[in-house]
Amino acid sequence: MAEESGRRRYNSLRRMTQAHQTRAEIADAARRLFVAQGWAATTVRDVAREAGVSAPTVYAAYQNKTGLVWALVEAADIAADLPRQIDELEATTDPRRHLSAMAGYDRRLFERAGNLITLIRDAGRTEPELADLYRKAREVADQTRFQVFTSWPGGALRLDLDVPTAVDIYAALCNIDVYATLTAERSWSPDRIEQWWSETLARELLAQPG
C-alpha cells in the first residue's frame, strides 16, 4: 500500500512536470514564430503545429495569443535574472551601486529578450492589446526606478533634477534602441554597454562631489 501511495505521488509529479514542459515548449514555439514571421501573421494554430500540440492545448495553457506574449514577457524577466537585481538593490544604500544594478538588469534583458521587446513595441502600432502590454511593461520599469530614486538620501540627485525627470533621463539612456544601435551598428559588447550605462547614469543623475 505504501508503495502504491508513493507511486501515485510520483505520477502526480510527473504529470505536473509534463504540463510545465508543454507550456515551455508552446512558449518557445510562439517566440520563434513571432520573431520570424511577426505577430499578425502568426496564429494559435501555427504555434500549436510548431510546438507539436493541439490548438486546444495552447488555448488551455495561455487562453490566446496575448496570453502567450504575457507569458513571454514574464519569462524575459526571469531570463534577465530579476531576483539578482532585487538582491543587489537591497544589499546597499549607495546610489552608484543601485544604478549599476539597474543597468546590469537592463543589459541582460536586452541581450536575452531584445528581439521580443522590439516585436511587441512594433506590433503595438497596429495591435491595441500589444500596445497596452508594452505600455504597462514600461510603466512597471518606471515604477521600479521611481522607488529606487526616492529611496536615496536628500542631495543624492543633482540639484537641478527632480525624481520624475531622473526617471525620464534613465529611460532615454537605457532602452532597446540604444542597446541595438551600439551592438549592431557600433560593435559594442554588452559588457561595454553596461559599464557605459553605469558611468553615464551616475554622471547625469547624481550630485558630484565638490
Secondary structure, 3 states (H helix, E strand, C coil): CHHHHHHHHHHHHHHHHHHHHHHHHHHHHHHHHHHHHCCCCCCHHHHHHHHCCCHHHHHHHHCCHHHHHHHHHHHHHHHCCHHHHHHHHHCCCCHHHHHHHHHHHHHHHHHHHHHHHHHHHHHCCCCHHHHHHHHHHHHHHHHHHHHHHHHCCCCCECCCCCHHHHHHHHHHHCCHHHHHHHHHHCCCCHHHHHHHHHHHHHHHHECCCC
